[in-house]
Amino acid sequence: MKHLLEICAADIQSVHAAKAAGADRVELCCALSEGGLTPSAGQIKAAIEVNGPLVNVLIRPRCGDFVYDEAEIEEMVADIEFARNAGANAVVVGALLPDGEVDVEACRRFKSAAGAMKITFHRAFDMVKDPFASLDTIAGLGFDKILTSGLKPTALEGKEMLRKLNEYSSGRISIIAASGVNPGNALEILESTGVNELHASASHTIGSPMRFRNETAKMGADDADEFSRSTTSEEKAALLAQIIHNYNP
C-alpha cells in the first residue's frame, strides 16, 4: 500500500511548496498558531487552481474547544458547501459534546453537506473521552479518515495509541498521524504505528520584506513578531515525501 504525505498549508506559498515537494495532499487552513481555522474563499479557490496536491479544507470557525452552538454549526455547513462547490477533495471537520463524546447530530449534518466529497474527522478526536468508542461512531457516520496525534502532544509521543487505533480500525477508517511529524521521526512513526498517512507542516520561518518597521505597534499578542512568519519549507516537505513514499515495510 502506498504511504502518503499531507502538508498542513496555511498560505498559498505552502501549497506551491507542497506541490514542488511531491506531497499527496494539503490540508488548507489559516491561523496555524491557533491550531488552524477555516481558510478564506479566495485561499480555497487559489489552492485548487494550483492543480497540484489534492486540497482538503479545514472547517473550524474559531479557536478554543470543539463544542459548537447552532449558529456555528450552520456556519460550518455553509463553509463545507462552499468547499464542495469549489472543487475541494475533502473537508476536515469535527464536533464534540461537553462530555467528550462525538457530536453525532452535528457530524451527520457535516457529512450530508459534504455530499460525495471525502470527509476527515480532525484533531478534535484528541479531546474525546473514549477513543475507541469514538472511532466506532465516526466510522459509522461514514467519515473516511481520522487525523490524530494519538491523544498526546505529538504523534511520536502518541505512537502506541496510534498503533492501537490503526489496528482497531481494521480498515474501516484510515488513521492519519499528525503533530510534530518531521524528517527526523517520520520513519519511526511509520514503523511503530502501521499507519499509511502522515500529516506535517514542514515549516520554517521567513522574514518580512518590510524595510520600514514600526516596532511599537502590535497586530496580535504583545510578544508576537510582526516581521516574520511560518510557511512550508519545500526542502523539508520534499525530504518527508521521499522518506514516506520510499517506505516499504
C-alpha positions in Angstrom: 0.0 0.0 0.0 1.3 3.5 -0.9 2.2 5.7 2.0 1.0 9.3 1.8 2.2 12.8 2.9 -0.4 15.5 3.8 1.1 19.0 4.2 -0.7 21.5 6.5 -0.8 24.6 4.4 -1.7 27.9 5.9 -0.9 30.1 2.9 -0.8 29.8 -0.9 3.0 29.7 -0.9 2.8 26.5 1.2 0.5 24.9 -1.4 3.1 25.6 -4.1 5.9 24.3 -1.9 3.9 21.1 -1.3 3.3 20.6 -5.0 7.0 21.1 -5.8 7.9 18.7 -3.0 5.7 15.9 -4.3 3.2 15.9 -1.4 0.0 13.9 -2.0 -2.4 16.3 -0.3 -2.6 19.6 1.6 -4.9 20.4 4.5 -5.7 24.0 3.7 -6.2 26.3 6.7 -5.2 29.6 8.2 -4.1 30.7 11.7 -1.8 27.8 12.5 -0.8 29.5 15.8 -4.4 28.8 16.9 -4.4 25.2 15.8 -5.8 26.0 12.3 -9.0 27.7 11.3 -11.2 27.8 8.1 -9.4 29.5 5.2 -10.9 32.2 3.1 -12.9 31.6 -0.1 -10.1 33.2 -2.1 -7.5 31.0 -0.5 -9.6 27.8 -1.2 -10.0 28.9 -4.9 -6.4 29.7 -5.3 -5.2 26.4 -3.8 -7.4 24.4 -6.0 -6.2 26.3 -9.1 -2.6 25.3 -8.3 -3.6 22.0 -9.7 -1.1 20.1 -7.5 -1.8 18.1 -4.4 -5.4 17.2 -3.5 -6.9 20.0 -1.4 -8.6 19.1 1.9 -10.2 22.2 3.5 -10.2 22.6 7.3 -13.6 23.7 8.6 -13.1 25.2 12.1 -14.8 28.5 12.7 -12.9 29.6 15.8 -10.2 28.7 18.2 -10.8 27.0 21.5 -12.9 23.9 22.2 -14.9 21.9 19.7 -18.4 22.3 21.2 -20.4 24.4 18.8 -23.8 26.1 19.0 -26.4 26.2 16.3 -25.1 29.4 14.7 -21.6 27.9 14.5 -22.8 24.6 13.0 -24.8 26.5 10.3 -21.7 28.5 9.5 -19.7 25.3 9.2 -22.3 23.7 7.0 -22.1 26.7 4.7 -18.3 26.5 4.6 -18.5 22.8 3.7 -20.9 23.5 0.9 -18.6 26.2 -0.4 -15.6 23.9 -0.4 -17.6 21.2 -2.1 -18.8 23.6 -4.8 -15.3 25.0 -5.3 -13.9 21.5 -6.1 -12.1 20.6 -2.9 -11.2 16.9 -2.5 -12.3 16.8 1.1 -13.2 18.7 4.2 -11.6 18.2 7.6 -14.1 18.8 10.4 -15.3 17.7 13.8 -17.5 18.5 16.8 -17.8 17.3 20.3 -20.3 17.3 23.1 -19.4 18.7 26.6 -18.9 15.2 28.0 -16.2 14.3 25.5 -18.4 12.3 23.1 -18.7 12.9 19.4 -21.5 15.3 18.5 -23.3 12.9 16.2 -26.0 15.2 15.1 -23.6 17.9 14.1 -21.4 15.4 12.3 -24.3 14.0 10.4 -25.1 17.5 9.1 -21.4 17.9 8.1 -21.5 14.6 6.2 -24.7 15.5 4.5 -23.3 18.9 3.4 -20.1 17.2 2.1 -22.1 15.0 -0.3 -19.8 12.8 -2.4 -16.8 14.7 -1.2 -14.5 12.9 1.2 -14.5 13.9 4.9 -11.9 13.7 7.7 -12.6 14.0 11.4 -9.9 16.4 12.7 -7.9 16.6 15.9 -11.0 17.2 18.0 -10.5 13.4 18.2 -7.6 14.0 20.5 -10.0 15.5 23.1 -12.5 12.6 23.2 -13.2 10.6 26.4 -13.1 7.1 24.8 -11.0 7.0 21.5 -12.2 3.5 20.6 -15.9 4.2 21.0 -15.4 7.5 19.2 -13.7 5.7 16.3 -16.7 3.4 16.0 -19.0 6.4 16.0 -17.0 8.3 13.4 -16.6 5.3 11.1 -20.3 4.6 11.4 -21.1 8.1 10.3 -19.3 7.5 7.1 -16.1 9.6 7.7 -13.1 8.5 5.6 -10.2 9.4 7.9 -9.3 10.5 11.4 -6.5 13.0 12.0 -4.9 12.4 15.4 -1.7 12.5 17.5 -2.8 9.5 19.5 -4.2 11.8 22.2 -0.8 13.1 23.1 1.0 16.4 22.3 2.9 14.8 19.3 2.5 11.7 17.1 5.8 10.4 18.4 4.6 10.5 22.0 1.2 9.0 20.9 2.7 6.3 18.8 1.4 3.4 21.0 -2.2 4.7 20.9 -1.8 5.4 17.1 -0.8 1.7 16.7 -3.8 0.6 18.7 -6.2 2.8 16.8 -4.8 1.7 13.5 -5.2 -2.0 14.4 -8.7 -1.4 16.0 -9.9 0.4 12.8 -9.5 -2.9 10.8 -9.7 -0.9 7.6 -13.0 0.7 8.4 -11.4 4.2 8.5 -7.9 5.5 7.9 -5.8 6.9 10.6 -3.5 9.9 9.8 -0.7 10.5 12.3 -0.3 14.2 13.0 1.6 16.7 15.2 5.3 17.1 15.4 6.0 14.9 12.3 9.4 15.8 10.8 12.1 14.1 8.7 13.8 13.0 11.9 10.9 11.0 13.3 8.7 10.1 10.3 10.3 6.7 9.8 9.9 5.8 13.5 6.2 6.8 13.4 5.5 4.7 10.3 7.3 1.7 11.7 5.8 1.9 15.2 2.2 2.6 14.3 1.5 0.9 11.0 -0.4 4.0 9.6 -0.2 4.8 5.9 -0.5 8.5 6.1 1.4 11.3 7.9 0.4 15.0 8.3 3.1 17.7 8.8 3.5 21.4 8.3 7.2 21.0 7.3 7.5 24.7 8.2 10.3 27.2 8.5 10.4 30.8 9.5 10.8 33.5 6.9 11.4 37.2 7.4 9.3 40.1 6.3 10.4 42.2 3.2 9.4 45.3 5.2 12.3 47.8 5.4 10.4 50.4 7.4 9.4 48.8 10.8 7.3 50.4 13.5 8.3 48.2 16.4 5.8 49.8 18.8 2.6 48.7 17.1 1.3 45.2 17.6 -1.3 43.3 15.5 -1.7 40.5 17.9 0.0 39.3 21.1 2.5 41.5 22.8 5.3 39.1 22.2 4.4 38.4 18.6 7.0 39.1 15.9 5.2 41.1 13.2 8.1 40.8 10.9 8.4 37.0 10.4 6.0 34.1 9.7 6.0 30.4 9.3 5.4 28.8 6.0 6.1 25.3 4.4 9.7 24.6 3.5 9.9 22.9 0.1 13.1 21.3 1.2 11.7 19.8 4.4 8.5 18.7 2.6 10.5 17.0 -0.2 12.6 15.1 2.4 9.5 14.0 4.2 7.9 12.9 0.9 11.0 10.9 0.0 11.0 9.1 3.3 7.3 8.4 3.3 7.0 7.4 -0.4 10.1 5.1 -0.2 8.9 3.4 3.0 8.4 -0.3 2.3 7.7 -2.3 5.5 
